Amino acid sequence: DPATQDLLNDDCTTGSGSGLPFLVQRTVARQITLVECVGKGRYGEVWRGVWHGESGAVKIFSSRDEQSWFRETEIYNTVLLRHDNILGFIASDMTSRNSSTQLWLITHYHENGSLYDYLQRTALDVETCLGLASSIICGLVHLHVEIFGTQGKPAIAHRDLKSRNILVKSNRQCCIADLGLAVMHSQGSDYLDIGNNPRVGTKRYMAPEVLSEQIRTDCFESYKKTDIWAYGLVLWEITRRTVVNGIVEEYRPPFFDAVPSDPSFEDMKKVVCIDRNFFIFPLFLCLPQVLSALAKIMKECWYQSPSARLTALRIKKTLKKLNNSLEKPKPE
């Protein structure tokens, strides 16, 4: 059905936000059939749905997380966010089912699931490792940058970047999902829009200044720097699953050996702010050039001082150089 293809393709937009016209969003939401549950968590559930023969992902928010639904809906409908490395938005709807309100967000469906799931079952070669890392930072650069003009967008900081909030597409590029905690900033009006979500980010990925409650909450740059901290942790997760000299580590979350499986704020604060317990890479003594370069990037994402950390753009450029060095044919 060509009309369906048009609605679901990446370029379709109302002009202002990333979504379809509201009436069409409602129609899609009322007509999509839920096929199988592909994820469950505190946030609610994610289902694979089918609409006119095409798959879409339906995130059904738990009632206690309605602010995240409002925030994500608001951002997708007001900001032009079409980008290969940001999860593609189709529709948002509030419906009444079984006498309770259901909040739905419908997006493109990626059968590989989250990066967290993908890393559990997949060992990576160096090229794939670099491809995943580069595509995530491309998405983060697009969020962080303010674009001016009619097709512009405010600068956005994610505030809950982690491997569970990143999806792996069929071409093994990533896209960033879950904008429920995002903050927006426009230089022109110098307006910082923090939203009013009581939810906080994921403790395991919190930067030291968040854990020590010293973050400057009135300053947009502070939020970008916490994204960079979290990106360094995601990079660590990816790198551990990369095969070096025939050896690969099994998947582990960051700080797996230092905190319990559901760490408290205090657990994380002790490790990150007080002990400053940082990762030692068992394989990093004899690493190929690419992985030692990634290790250096991680280190520069993890400075205690936020202003010392790399910017997303700097990381993107460094990874591009690394990619180019891999692609060069070896001299005969």
C-alpha positions in Angstrom: 0.0 0.0 0.0 1.9 3.1 -1.2 -0.1 5.4 1.1 1.1 3.4 4.1 4.6 3.5 2.9 4.4 7.3 2.6 3.1 7.6 6.1 5.8 5.3 7.6 8.7 6.5 5.6 11.4 8.7 7.1 10.7 11.9 5.3 7.0 12.3 6.2 6.4 15.3 8.4 3.8 18.0 9.1 6.4 20.7 8.6 6.9 21.7 12.2 7.3 18.6 14.3 8.5 15.1 13.3 5.0 13.5 13.4 2.1 13.1 11.1 -0.9 15.5 11.3 -2.8 14.9 14.6 -5.9 13.4 13.0 -3.7 10.9 11.1 -1.8 10.0 14.3 -5.1 9.2 15.9 -6.2 7.1 13.0 -3.0 5.1 13.0 -3.2 4.5 16.7 -6.9 3.3 16.5 -6.1 1.0 13.6 -2.8 -0.6 14.7 -3.0 -4.3 15.9 -0.8 -5.3 18.8 0.9 -8.6 17.8 3.5 -9.4 20.5 5.0 -7.9 23.6 8.7 -7.3 23.0 9.7 -5.5 26.2 8.5 -4.7 29.7 9.8 -2.4 32.4 8.9 0.2 35.0 8.0 2.5 32.2 5.3 0.2 30.8 5.5 -2.2 27.8 6.6 -2.2 24.2 4.7 -4.1 21.6 5.2 -4.9 18.0 2.1 -3.7 16.2 1.0 -4.1 12.6 -0.7 -1.4 10.6 -1.6 -2.1 6.9 0.9 -4.9 6.8 3.8 -2.8 8.2 5.4 -3.3 11.6 5.6 -0.4 14.1 6.6 -0.3 17.8 3.9 0.7 20.3 5.2 1.9 23.7 2.4 1.8 26.2 3.3 4.0 29.2 2.4 3.0 32.8 0.1 5.5 34.4 2.8 6.7 36.8 5.0 7.7 33.9 2.5 9.8 32.1 4.9 12.9 32.3 7.3 11.0 30.1 4.6 10.4 27.5 3.6 14.0 27.6 7.2 15.1 27.2 8.1 12.8 24.4 4.9 13.6 22.5 5.5 17.3 23.0 9.1 17.1 21.7 8.3 14.9 18.7 5.4 17.1 17.7 7.1 20.4 18.0 10.7 19.7 17.0 11.9 18.5 13.6 13.8 15.5 14.7 14.0 13.4 11.5 17.5 11.8 11.6 18.8 8.3 10.9 20.2 8.0 14.4 17.1 9.2 16.3 14.2 6.7 16.6 11.6 7.6 14.0 8.2 8.8 15.4 4.9 7.9 13.8 2.1 8.8 16.2 1.1 9.5 19.8 -2.3 8.8 21.2 -4.3 8.9 24.5 -7.1 6.2 24.4 -9.5 4.9 26.9 -9.4 1.1 27.2 -11.2 -1.0 29.8 -12.2 2.2 31.5 -8.6 3.3 32.1 -6.5 5.8 30.1 -3.8 4.4 27.9 -0.9 6.5 26.7 0.6 5.2 23.4 3.7 6.2 21.5 4.1 4.6 18.0 7.5 4.6 16.4 9.5 2.7 13.8 10.1 -1.0 14.7 13.6 -2.4 14.9 13.7 -6.2 15.3 17.2 -6.3 16.8 15.8 -4.6 19.8 17.8 -2.4 22.2 21.6 -2.2 22.2 21.5 -3.8 25.6 19.7 -6.9 24.2 21.9 -7.0 21.1 25.1 -7.0 23.1 23.9 -9.9 25.3 23.8 -12.2 22.2 26.3 -10.7 19.8 30.1 -10.6 19.9 31.3 -7.7 17.7 34.2 -7.3 15.3 36.1 -4.0 15.3 34.2 -2.6 12.3 30.8 -3.3 13.9 32.0 -1.9 17.3 33.0 1.3 15.5 29.8 1.5 13.5 27.6 1.2 16.6 29.7 3.8 18.5 29.8 6.3 15.6 26.0 6.1 14.9 25.1 6.7 18.5 27.4 9.8 18.6 25.8 11.1 15.3 22.4 10.9 17.0 23.7 12.7 20.1 25.3 15.4 18.0 22.0 16.0 16.2 20.2 16.2 19.6 22.8 18.6 21.2 23.1 21.0 18.3 20.7 23.9 17.8 19.8 24.4 14.1 18.5 27.8 13.0 16.1 28.7 10.2 12.7 27.4 9.2 13.8 23.7 9.3 15.6 24.4 12.6 15.4 22.8 16.0 16.4 23.8 19.6 19.4 22.1 21.3 18.2 19.0 23.2 20.0 17.1 26.0 18.7 13.5 26.5 19.4 12.9 30.3 18.8 9.2 30.2 21.2 7.8 27.7 22.0 4.1 28.2 22.2 0.9 26.2 18.5 0.1 26.9 17.4 3.4 25.3 19.4 2.8 22.1 18.0 0.6 19.4 20.0 -1.4 16.8 18.7 -1.1 13.2 18.9 -3.9 10.7 22.0 -2.2 9.1 23.7 -2.3 12.5 23.5 1.4 12.9 21.9 2.7 16.2 19.2 5.1 16.9 18.5 6.9 20.2 15.1 6.4 21.8 13.2 7.7 24.9 13.1 11.5 25.0 10.8 11.4 28.1 13.4 13.3 30.2 14.9 15.5 27.5 15.5 19.3 28.1 15.5 21.9 25.3 17.3 25.2 24.9 17.2 28.0 22.4 20.0 30.5 22.3 17.9 33.3 20.8 15.4 33.4 23.7 17.9 31.8 26.1 15.0 29.8 27.3 15.7 26.5 29.1 12.8 24.1 28.9 13.2 21.4 31.5 9.7 20.1 31.4 8.1 18.9 34.7 8.9 15.3 34.9 9.4 13.9 38.5 11.3 11.0 37.0 15.1 11.0 37.3 17.6 9.3 35.0 19.0 5.8 35.5 21.2 5.7 38.6 23.9 3.5 37.1 24.6 6.0 34.3 24.4 9.2 36.5 27.4 11.5 36.2 29.3 12.5 39.5 27.8 16.0 39.5 24.3 14.6 39.4 25.0 12.1 42.2 26.7 14.8 44.4 23.8 17.1 43.6 26.2 19.8 42.4 25.0 20.0 38.8 24.0 23.5 37.7 20.4 22.8 36.8 19.9 26.3 35.4 22.6 25.8 32.7 21.9 23.8 29.5 25.6 22.9 29.0 25.5 20.9 32.3 22.9 18.5 30.8 24.9 17.9 27.7 27.9 17.0 29.8 25.9 14.3 31.7 25.0 12.8 28.3 28.7 12.6 27.5 29.4 10.8 30.7 26.7 8.2 29.9 28.0 7.9 26.3 31.4 6.9 27.7 29.7 4.1 29.7 27.8 2.9 26.6 31.1 2.9 24.7 32.6 0.7 27.4 29.7 -1.8 27.1 30.2 -2.0 23.3 34.0 -2.3 23.6 33.9 -5.2 26.1 31.9 -7.2 23.6 34.4 -6.7 20.8 36.6 -9.7 19.9 40.3 -9.1 20.4 42.8 -11.8 19.5 40.0 -14.3 19.5 39.0 -13.3 23.1 35.8 -11.5 24.1 34.3 -10.6 27.5 30.7 -11.5 28.2 28.2 -8.7 28.4 28.2 -6.8 31.7 26.5 -3.5 32.7 28.8 -0.6 33.8 30.1 -0.9 37.4 28.8 -4.6 37.5 31.6 -5.5 39.9 31.2 -2.5 42.2 27.4 -2.1 42.8 24.4 -4.4 43.2 22.1 -5.2 40.3 19.6 -2.4 41.2 22.0 0.2 42.7 20.8 2.9 45.0 21.8 6.5 44.7 24.2 6.0 47.6 25.8 2.9 46.0 26.5 4.9 42.9 27.7 8.0 44.7 30.2 5.9 46.7 31.7 4.4 43.5 31.6 7.4 41.2 32.2 10.3 43.5 34.2 8.9 46.5 36.1 5.8 45.4 36.2 7.0 41.7 36.4 3.4 40.8 37.2 3.3 37.1 37.3 0.6 34.6 40.4 -1.3 33.9 40.3 -3.1 30.6 41.9 -6.5 31.0 42.6 -6.6 27.3 43.8 -3.1 26.9 47.5 -3.9 27.3 47.7 -5.3 23.8 44.9 -3.5 22.0 44.6 -2.8 18.3 44.7 0.9 17.5 40.9 1.3 17.2 40.1 0.0 20.7 42.9 1.9 22.4 41.6 5.0 20.7 38.1 4.2 22.0 39.6 3.7 25.5 41.1 7.2 25.3 37.7 8.7 24.3 36.1 6.9 27.3 38.6 8.3 29.7 37.9 11.8 28.3 34.1 11.3 28.8 34.7 10.4 32.5 36.5 13.4 33.9 35.1 14.4 37.2 35.0 18.0 36.0 32.2 18.3 33.4 33.8 21.1 31.5 36.9 18.9 30.9 34.8 16.2 29.1 34.8 16.0 25.3 31.9 17.4 23.3 29.7 15.1 21.2 31.0 16.8 18.0 34.7 16.2 19.0 33.9 12.5 19.6 32.1 12.3 16.2 35.1 13.8 14.4 37.6 11.5 16.2 35.5 8.4 15.3 35.2 9.5 11.7 39.0 9.7 11.5 39.3 6.2 13.0 36.7 4.9 10.5 38.7 6.4 7.6 41.9 4.8 8.9 40.2 1.4 8.9 38.9 1.8 5.4 42.2 2.7 3.8 43.6 -0.2 1.8 46.8 -1.6 3.3 49.9 -0.7 1.2 51.1 -3.7 -0.8 
